[in-house]
Amino acid sequence: MVRNKHSESYNLPADTWDEMFDESKQVRAEYQKVMECLEAESTEELNKKEELSKVLFMSQGITFTVYNSGEGVEKIFPFDIIPRIITSEEWAFIEKGIKQRVTALNLFLKDVYSDQFIIKDGIVPIDIIYSCPHFLREMVNVKVPHDIYIHIAGIDLIRDNDGTYYILEDNVRTPSGVSYMLENREITKRLFPDLLPQCKVRSVIEYPSVLYNNLQALSPRQIANPTIVLLSPGSFNSAYFEHTTLARLMGIELVEGPDLIVENHKVYMKTTSGLQQVDVIYRRVDDEYLDPLVFNSSSMLGVAGLMNAYRRGNVTIVNAVGNGVADDKAIYVYVPDMIKYYLNEEPLLQNVPTYQLGN
């Protein structure tokens, strides 16, 4: 087999962490199989795979919409045909650090919407909380199922030039992007069918079923088959591909605001056979548009009366309403202190160096 030394002309950037090569330009152990796979292909063949990936993304509708001057332009999601390898040891550390962080953020949300001990003890300044536009007084003393506010989190990581992982930001409102991860994996399988098994890469195919089981467990009614829906703003939303994909993979209904109605403090879905009570709403609609009777009165995306049904415990909303106070940029700097305060632990994953310039 002809080997193509693609790496010979590669210039290793100075003071930058290179995923594939170490400081002496040797291929890292976890990338040995990847390099062997690449060297078995010519430059022309790799370029063809790159073009094929773009065709596959576009033909399968794996896109997001970028709006400019009122016009929407379909873009394929950025994709590198060379996979990034994370070792099992690295992932175990990342997983533990993210669990620690999300646990603390969840405790913060429960606290800030009830007793506010973290404010009384001077860990987070009161003006930071009350000046935050995402702190919703409508959620104060609202009991959420199982005290879980953050069911799904999108934690952004970056890597420093010494290889250390840092938290760039937290997304605990309506995080998106997981469907692109699932599709990326499928595209990689088509481009390099033997590579992932050789590298013993963990499967991600079970994500939709895991998500569905978690949503099912949140039903306020103890019934065998609760009704779960995915509430989308509609086809003009930039992440609509993800909404349709997740609803299809979980086997749940994809709905928009007009498809739902509230009667007697319960949420119902309109169907051809009549109204069907909804137990769990996996919403991809922002807080301010969820209920025109409580938030933005001009919203056509939400459901009138939804918050009343939510407060009474007749429907579960995922993620919880009001989570934006936990991932606000001004709050970010205090998350390491939250971990110490609520968990009595040192943060495993650090923030990027951040400075609070307020008094």
N, C-alpha and C positions, 0 to 999 in steps of 0.2 A: 504494500500500500504506500502510495506517495504521501509524504508528510510535508505540509506547507508551514514553514516557520513564520507564522503571522506576527509573532512576538518580537522578531529580530529588529524590526524597524520601530518598535514601540518605545517612546520616550517616557520614562517613569517621572511623573511630576514631583517636584521637590516640595517637601513639607506638606504632603498630602497623603492621606491613607488610601492606598490602592487595594481594592478588594481581591484582586487576583495575584498580584506579585508582592513579595516582601522587599525590604530595602536593598537587597543584593540582586534584585530582579529575578529571583527564583519563584517559580509557581508555588503558591501556598498549597498545602496538602489537600485541602478540601476542594481545590480547583483542578486537581490533576486530571480527573476524568473529563472535565469540561474542556481543558486544553487539548487533550487527546482527540476529543470529538471535533474541535475546531480545526486542528491540524490535519484531520482527515478530509477536510473540505478545501477547495480552492477559493480564492477571493471572489471569483465570479459566482461560484455556488453559494457562498455566504450572502452575496449581494442579492441573488435571486430569492433566497429565504427571507431576507429583509423585505423585499418587494411583495413576496407572497403573504407575509404577515399583515401588511397594510391592506392588501386585497381582501384577506379573510376578515379583518376587523370591519372594513367598510361594507362588504357584502352581507355580513351577518348582523349589521346594524349596531355594532359595538362602538357606539359613539357618544359624545356629549355635545351639548349645544353651547356655543359662545355667542352672546348677543352683543352686537356692535351697531350703534346708531339705529336701534330698534329692529334690526334684522338678525335672525338667527342663522348661524353658520354651523353645520355639522362638522365636528372634528373627531378623528379617531384618537383613542386614548394613547398617550405616549408609551411605547413598548420597545424594550431592548431585547433582541433575540438572544443575547448572551445572558443567561440567568445569573442572578445574585445568589450565592450559596451562603446560608447561615448554618453554622454547625449546631449540633444538638446541645452542646454545652453552652454556646452563646444564647441559643433560644431559651434554654431553661432559665438562664439569668434574666433575659428580657421578660419572659413570661412572669416570673416571680416579681420583678420590679413593676410591671404594669398592673398586676393584681393588687399589689400594695398601694399603688397610686390611686387606682379606681376605687378601692375600698375606702381610702381616706376621703376622696371626693364625694363618695356616696354618703359617708357619715357627716361631712360638711353640709351637704344639702339638707339632710334630715335635721341637723342642728340649726341651721340658719333660718329654716322655715318653722322652727318650734321654739326651743329654749334659748337659742343663741348664746350658748356658753362660750363659744370661741370669740365672740365679741366682748362679753363681760370679762373674760380673762385677758383681754388685751392682745390676743394673737393676731386678729385681723381688725383693722380700724373700722369703726361703725360707718364712717362717711364713705369708705370704699364700697361697702355693701349697699347702703341706701342711695348712693348716687349711680349705682349700676343700672342701666336701663333694662337689664335682663332679670333683675330681682323683682319678682311678681308678688305683690302683696296679696293677690287673689289666692296664692298658694299657702299662705301662712296658716298653720294648724290643719292643713289638709292631710288626711291619712292616706298614704299610698300603699298598695298591696305589698305585704312582706317587707315594708320599709325600703324597697328597692326603687331608687330614682334612676339609676344608670343601668339599663339593661344591655345596651350596646354602646361601646366606646370606640372612638377612633383616635388613637394616640400617635402623634407624629414623632418619629425618631430621626435624628441625624447622627453622623459619626464624625468625631474629631480627627485631627491628623495623626493622633496616636492610637486610633482604633476604638476609643471610648464612645459608647452610645450616650446620647443626651436626649431629653425630652424637649422637643421644639414647641409643641402646643398640645392642648387637650381639646377634643371634640366630643361633647357629651349631650348635644341637643339632638340633631338629626344627622349623625355621621353617615357619610356615603363613601362608596368606593369598593366595597367587598365584591360586588359582581364583576368588576374589572379584574380583580385578583383571580376569581374563578375562571374567567375567560382567558386570562393570560396563561394560566396553567394549561388549559386545553390547547391553545395555540402552540405553546412550547412542545407539548406532546406530539403535535403534528409535524413540527419542524425537525425535532430531534427525538424520534420515538424511543430510542434505546437509552438516552442520556439519563432521564430521571430514575428509571429502575437501577441503573448502574450506580448512581449516587445515593440510592436508598432515601429518596426524598419523601417526606411524609405527605400523605394524601390530604387534600382540602375538600374533596368531593362531598363529605358529610356535613359541611357547614349549613346548607339549607335545612336539613333534617334536625340538626342540633338547635338551630334558631327556632324552628317550628315547635319543637318539644318545649323549649323555654317559654315561648309565647302561650302555648296551651296550658302550661302550669300556672299562668298568671290569671286565668279566668276567675272572675268573682263567683260564677255559678259552678258548683261541683257536679259537672255533667261529663259524660264520656266524650262528646265531640262538640266542644265550644266553638262558636263562630268567630273566626279571626279574619280581619280584613287589613289590607294595606291601603292607607289613605294617601293618595297622590294629588299634587296640585294640578296634574294633567300633562298632556303631551308636550306642552311648551316648556316644561321644566327641564333644566339642563341635565338632570339625572334620571330622566324618564326611562331610559333603557334599563337602569338598575331597578326601578320600581316594577317594570313588567317582568324582568328576569326573576327577581326574588319571589314575586307573587306566583309565577308559573312553577318555579322549582319547589315552593312550599305547598302548592296546591290550594292556595287561598284566593279569595276574591280581591281584585284590584278595583278600588272604588275612588270616586271623587266626591266632594262635598254634597252635591245635589242627590247622590245615591243614598244618602243617609238622612234619617229624620229622628228627632227626639220626641217621645210621647211618654207622659207619666214618669219623667226622669229616667227613662231608659232609651238606649240607642237602638234603632232598627235600620236594617238594610232593605231597600225596596227591591223586590224580586217579582218575577212574573206570576208567582203563586201567592203573593201577599208579602206582608212585612215579616222579617226574620230578625230576632233579637241578636245584637252584636255584643260579644263578650270582651274582645281584645282588639284594640286599634293600634296597629303598627303604623304610626303616622310619619309621613315625610313632608309634612306641612309645618312651617314655623309657628311658634307660639302665638304671635300677634294676629295670625289669620285663622286660628282654630275655631273661634267662636265669636261671631259678630255681636252677640249680646254682651260680651265681656271685654273683648279686646277691640280690634279694628272693626268699626261698625260697617265699613264699606266692603269687607271681605266677602268674596264669593267662593272662597276655597274651603271654608270650614263648615261647621254645622251649628246652627242656632240651638242653644240649650245644652251643648256638649259638656261645658264645664259644670253645669248643675248635676248632670248625670255622673260625672267624674267625681265630684265632691261627695256624692251620696254612695259611692262605691259600687255603682251598677255597671261600670265599664272600666277597663284598664287601658291606659294610654301609654304607649312605649315609643320613645323614652318619656319619662314623666315631664309634665309641664313645669316650666320655671328653672330648668337645668342650666340655662345660660349664665346664671350668676357664678357657676362653678368653672366655666371655661372662658370667662371674660379675661381680656388681656391684663387688666389691672389686678386680677386675683391670682394670676399665674405665679407671680413672684412669691406668694404665700403658701403654695402647695407643699413645699418641703416642710414648712412649719406645721401644716395640717397633719402630715404623716407623723411627725414627732408628737403632736398634741393628742391625736386620736388613737394612735397605735403604739405610742411609746417605742418607736423604731426609727433608726436612721434611714433616710431615703436610699434605695438601691440604685435608682436611676436619677441622675441629677438634672436640674434645669440647665439650659444654656445660661452663661453668665448674664444676669439681668439686674438692672438698677431701678429702684423705686425713687423717682425724682420728686414725689410729693412730700409735703411736710408731715 
